Amino acid sequence: MQLHDIWFVIIAFLWTGYFFLEGFDFGIGVLTKLLARNRSEKRVLINTIGPVWDGNEVWLLSAGGATFAAFPEWYATLFSGFYLPLLVILVCLIVRGVAFEYRAKRPEERWQRNWEHAIFWTSLLPAVLWGVAFGNIVHGVKIDAHKEYVGGVLDLLNPYAILGGLVTLALFTFHGAVFASLKTVGDIRERARRMAGVLGLVTAVLAVAFLGWTQADKGDAGSLAAMIVAVVALVAALGANRLGREGWAFAFSGITIAAAVAMLFLTLFPNVMPSTLNESWGLTVTNASSSPYTLKIMTWCAAIAAPIVMLYQGWTYWVFRKRIGTQHIAEAH
């Protein structure tokens, strides 16, 4: 295995970590309207991710930075072709961070309600758009002989990509509901479990359709194995949730996300961005990668820095591992 192949695997790992962690993060944001019945319960849900949401986004920065350095042609074509949806995602992430920090700065109901609306929409939109983006990456887009995207925004809204967006929205919201049941106590915990059961069934229907379509279109034995793992893990998550084993349910929902992302990258390899105009015009790990020397330096840097970052983030989750409920919310909020 050459260095550009290794960096393809590393980038797949970074996106898996991002979707695993930011997935329940987005799910909690969506659930602030679907699950919470009053302002105290919204505060409980927000507090479950309060200490970790910004750390989760480090994985996105790492994935983007690694793509820029390891596969500059991929980065250039992706960010120029997907400029508008990626810009919307970026704006949502910025507004979302501001909403978390500013919501409680003033006591007026209108002020807090507006920021709560912002949290909901800036969680829902990226959850959909990431699925649309990866659906197009796997399916292929209009890339010409100069390795440039020549399609329009409407070309990205094809049935396969839209189904991918619905899958990520449902899966992330299910993941968030399981996380909410794991991190809360009292009535909100029980309602989160019940909602997770419903969301899991919706996710199963959408995911089987999307992954089955992917396998039929571009799959092989490896992607089929990943698909089976994803489906089995989702069923196991639903079973654990029904039995009240929130920890196992969360672990299995995370495995579902990891296996689904692995399947997409397995069907993509050795391409990084296929062309629907001419197969030979697509970007691959070979023609889109940086020089071997650049990849070598990156490998040494990643080997030193990545374990430190992961240990620190793991320690953060350990420190803030306890459950919370409405009784922990001060009257002033």
N, C-alpha and C positions, 0 to 999 in steps of 0.2 A: 504493500500500500504506500503510495507516494504522499508527499506533504499536502498537496491540494485535496487529496481524498480525505486525509485526516482532518483538514480544516472544514470540509463539507460536513463531516460528522460532528465536529465541535460546534459549528453554527446550528446544526439540527438540535444538538443538546441545549444550546442557549435558548433557542425558541421554545423547546419543550419546557425548560425551567420557567420561562416567562409566562407561557400559557397556563402552566400548573399553578403558579403563584398569583399572577395577575388575573387568572380566570376566576377564582373565588372572590378576588378583589372587585372585579366588575360585577360579579353576581350579587355581592352585598349591596353595591350601589343601586342595582335594579330592584333589589328586594326592599329598599327603603320605602318604595311606594306599594309594592305588592304584598309585603308581609307586615310591616309596622303599622300599628293602628293609631298611634299618637306620637307626640314629639319625644317623649321619654324612650319609647321603643326605637324610634329612629336614631336617637342618640346611642342606644345600646348597640345597634347594628354598626354604626359608624365607629364606635369605640373598639369593636372587635378587630378592625383593620387599622385603627388609628396609629399604632406603633410600627406597622410593617408596610403600609401601602407604598411609601416612597422607596423603601428598599427593594420592593418587588420590581419597580421600574428600572432598577440597575440592570436587570437581565435584558431589557429591551435595548438599553444603551450599549451593552456589551455585544448583543447580536448585531446591531447596526454598525458598530465600530469594527467588529470582526469581518463583516461582509465588505465594508469599505476597504479594509487593509488587505484581506486575503483574496477577494474577488472584485476588484474595482470595476470591471466591465459589467458585472451583475448589478452592483450598486448603482452605477450610472444609469443603466437601462431601466432598472426597477424604479428608481426615484424620479426619473424624468417621465416615464410612462404612467406611473401611478401617482403623479404629483398631487392631484386634487384629493383623492381619498386619503392619502398619507398626510396631507396638510390638515384635513378635517380631523384625523386622529390626533395629530400633534396639538391642534387648538383645544380639542376635548381634554387631553391629558393636562394641558396647562390650566384650563378653567377648572378642571376637577380638583387639582391640587389647591388652587386658590379657594375653592368652595369648602374643602375640608378645613382649611385654616381660618377662614373668615366667617363661617356660619355662626359661630358662637361669640363673635366679637361685639355684637349688639343684641339687646334683649327683644327688640320689636319683632312681632310675629311675622310681619310681611318680609322683613329682612331675612329671617331664618327660612321662611317658606321659599323664597326665591332661590336661595343657595341650595336648598334641598331639591328643587326642580333641576338645578344645574347638575347636582351629583347624579341624579337619575339619568338624565339625557346624556351626560358625558361618560357614563358607564355603559349605557345601552348602545350608543352609536359605535364606539370602538369595538365592542364585542361582535357586532355585525360586520363591520368593515374589515376586521382582520380575517374573518372567514372568507369574505369576498376576495380579498387580496390573495390569500393562499390558494383559493380555488382557481384563480386565474393563473397563478404561477405554475401550478401542477397541470392544469388543462392546456396551457400555452396561450400566447398572445401574438399579435401581429408585429413581428420583428423582421426588418428588412436585411439586405445583404451587408449593410454597414453596422449591424448589431444595434439598431435604433428602433424604438417603438414607434409605429406609424399609425396605430389605431386611435380611437377617441375614447372619451369617458364612457359613452353608452356601450362600447364594445366590452367593457368590463362587467356590465350588468347582464351577463348571459345566465341561462337557467342553472347551469352547474355551479357557478360562483354564488348566485343568490341562495341556492340550497346550502352551500357551504357557510354562508353568513347566518342562515337560520340555525344551522347545527351548532356553530360556536356560541350564538346567543343562548340557545337552550342548554347547551352543555355547561357553559360558564354560570348560568343562573342556577342550574341544578347543583353544581359544585359549590356555589355560594350558599345555597340553602343547607347543604350538608355541613359546611363550615359554620354556619350560624347555629345549627343544632349542637355542634361540637363545642362552641364557645359561649353559649348562653345558658341561663337557668330559668325555670318558671314556665309560664304560659307561652312565651315567645319561642322557647325551645321546642315545645310540643307542636306548635303550629309550623315551625320551620321543618320539623320531621315530616309532618303531613304534606306540606307543600313540596318537599323534596321528592316524596313518592309520586306525586302527580307530574312534576317536572321531569323526573327520571323516565317515566313512560313516554312523554312527548319526545324527550331526547333520544330514546331508543328507536322510535319510529323514524325520526329524521336522520339519525346517525347511520342506521342500517341502510337506508336509501342512498345516502351520500357515499359511504364507504363501499357499498356494493357497486355503485356507478363507477367509482374510482378503480376498483379492482377489475371490473369488466372492461374498462377502457384501456388501462395501462398497467394492470397488476401482474405480479409474478408470484412465485412460491413464498418469497420473503414478505411481500406486502400482504398476502393472504394470511400468513401466520400472525402478523401484527393486527390485522383486522379481527381475527378470531380472539386474540387477547383482549382487544378493546371491547368487543361485544360481551365476552365472558366477564370482564371486570365490571362493566356497567350493570350486568345482571346481579353480580355479587354485591355491588354498591347498593342496589335497590333492596336486596335481601337483608343486608346488614342494617340499612336504615329502618326497615320494617321491624327488625328485632331490637332496635334501640341501641345498636352498637355503633355510635357515631364515629369513633376513631377508625374502625375498620371501614365504614362507609366512605369516610373522607379519603382513606388510603386507596380504596378501590376506584373512587371517582378520579383521583389523581392518576392512577394507572391507566384509566380509560383515556384521559387526555394525552398521556405520554405515548401510549400505543397508537392512537389516532394520528398524532404528529409524526411518529416514526413511520407509519404507513405512507403518509404523504411524501416524506423525504425518500423513502425506498422506491416509490413509483417515479419520483423525479430523477434520481441518480441514473446516469452520470450527467444529466442535464441540470442546469440551475434555473434556466428560463427557456423553455422550448418555443419555437416559432411555429405558428399555424400557417404561415405563408410558404415556407420551405424548410424541411427538417434540417438541412445542412446550415441554415442561417441561425439556428438556435444557439444559445449560450450554454457551454458545458464547463465542467470543473477544469478542463484543460485550457480552453481558449479564453476563459474569463478570469483566470487566476493571476496572482502577482508572481514575481520571480521567485525561484527556490530560495534565494538568500533572504528575501523579505519574509517568506513563510517560516524559515528557520529561526530568525530573530523573534518573530511573533510566538513561535512555539515555546521558546525559552521564557519569554515574558509571561505567557499564559500559565506555564507550569509553576511559576513562582507566585503570581498574584491570585490566580483563581482559588486555590485552597484557602488562602487567607480570607478572601471575601466570603466564601461559602461557610467557613467556620464562624465568622462574625455574624452572618445573617442567621445561621442556625442558633447561635447563642441568643440573638434577639427574640426568636420565637420561643425559646425555652424560658426566658425571663418573663415574657408576657403570655404564659401558657394558661393561666387560670380563667375560669368562666366568669361572666358578668351578667347582671340582670338589672331590671329597673330600680331595684333597691340600692344599687350602687350609683345611681344618677342623682346629683344634688338637686334640691328643690329649685334653685335659681335657673336651671336649664329647662 
